[in-house]
């Protein structure tokens, strides 16, 4: 869904497409649920990493890798929010 919205909003030669509003709302709801589950998983991972880091049981590259993945997640979430805003504006 995020990829579809991104293509719809960012395409240079995008044409207006008629879409079924029920399907659109259902897809947006599914994306929201997936983002919520992802956020909970990230929270659990962060808690465990924090515990392991305090006990010095974790290698620094794992923390670096987690931070990189977290930055990517935040960027994707920002792009998705921008796509939703554009969609709501009708652009």
Secondary structure by P-SEA (a helix, b strand, c coil): caaaaaaacccccccbbbbcaaaaaaaaaaaaaaaaaaaaaaaaaaaaaaaaaaaccccaaaaaaaaaaaaaaaaaaaaaaaaaaaaaacc
